[in-house]
Amino acid sequence: MKKSLLTVAVVLGIASVSKAQTKIPPDIEKLLQKNTCLACHKVDTRLVGPAYVEVMKKKKYKPEQIVELIYKPNPKNWEGYPPMAALSNVPKDEALKIAKWITTLK
């Protein structure tokens, strides 16, 4: 019985750690909401566009590359998804903050 409880505790602990890794910091969440990123993207779930963690799994982008893709999306990168609209209205400093956060995801 003690072994079962220990196993459950370990599993729950691992689950909470993995959830903590995908939590959006409040300042980044505000930028994602302001720039309508969350309408199509979630951290670890496919929505209209790929999940942010999938972006980093597919290719180890540098923040500057992600900023470039925000302004000039390349539909060939994500077959099976609708093409992303270019988001030229996102201020460059905000795009860079978002991009730096995306590169931290595993």
C-alpha positions in Angstrom: 0.0 0.0 0.0 2.8 2.4 0.9 4.5 1.6 -2.4 1.3 2.4 -4.3 0.9 5.7 -2.5 4.5 6.6 -3.2 4.0 5.8 -6.9 0.9 8.0 -7.1 2.8 10.8 -5.4 5.7 10.6 -7.8 3.4 10.5 -10.8 1.5 13.6 -9.6 4.7 15.4 -8.8 6.0 14.8 -12.3 2.7 15.9 -13.8 2.7 19.1 -11.8 6.3 19.8 -12.9 5.5 19.3 -16.6 2.5 21.6 -16.2 4.6 24.2 -14.6 7.0 24.2 -17.6 4.1 25.1 -19.9 2.6 27.8 -17.8 2.6 31.1 -19.6 4.3 33.9 -17.6 1.8 36.8 -17.0 3.8 39.3 -19.0 4.0 37.0 -22.0 0.4 36.0 -21.7 -0.6 39.7 -21.9 1.4 40.1 -25.1 0.0 36.9 -26.6 -3.6 38.1 -25.9 -2.9 41.7 -27.1 -1.5 40.5 -30.4 -4.2 37.8 -30.8 -1.6 34.9 -30.9 -3.8 32.8 -28.5 -6.6 32.8 -31.1 -4.6 30.3 -33.1 -1.9 29.0 -30.8 -1.7 27.3 -27.4 1.4 26.2 -25.5 1.1 22.5 -25.8 -2.2 21.8 -27.7 -2.8 22.1 -31.5 -5.4 24.7 -32.3 -5.7 26.4 -35.6 -1.9 26.6 -35.7 0.7 24.4 -34.1 1.4 24.4 -30.4 4.3 26.5 -29.4 6.1 23.4 -28.1 5.7 21.8 -31.5 7.3 24.8 -33.1 10.4 24.2 -31.0 10.3 20.4 -31.5 10.2 20.7 -35.3 13.2 23.1 -35.5 15.4 24.7 -32.9 14.5 28.3 -33.9 16.4 31.3 -32.7 14.3 34.2 -31.4 15.2 36.3 -34.4 13.9 33.5 -36.8 10.6 33.4 -34.9 10.2 37.1 -35.2 10.8 36.9 -38.9 8.1 34.2 -39.1 5.7 36.4 -37.2 6.1 39.1 -39.9 6.5 36.7 -42.9 5.1 33.3 -42.2 6.2 30.4 -44.4 3.2 28.0 -45.0 5.6 25.4 -46.3 7.0 25.0 -42.7 3.6 23.7 -41.5 1.8 21.5 -44.0 -1.6 20.5 -42.8 -2.2 23.8 -41.1 -3.9 26.8 -42.6 -1.4 29.5 -43.6 -0.7 32.0 -40.9 -1.5 35.7 -41.6 1.5 38.0 -41.5 1.3 40.0 -38.2 3.1 43.2 -39.2 1.1 45.0 -36.5 3.0 43.3 -33.7 5.7 45.7 -32.3 9.2 44.3 -32.8 10.1 44.4 -29.1 6.9 42.5 -28.2 7.5 39.9 -31.0 11.1 39.4 -29.7 9.8 38.9 -26.1 7.3 36.3 -27.3 9.9 34.6 -29.5 12.4 34.4 -26.6 9.8 32.8 -24.5 8.9 30.3 -27.2 12.5 29.2 -27.5 12.5 28.2 -23.8 9.8 25.6 -24.3 10.7 22.0 -24.4 
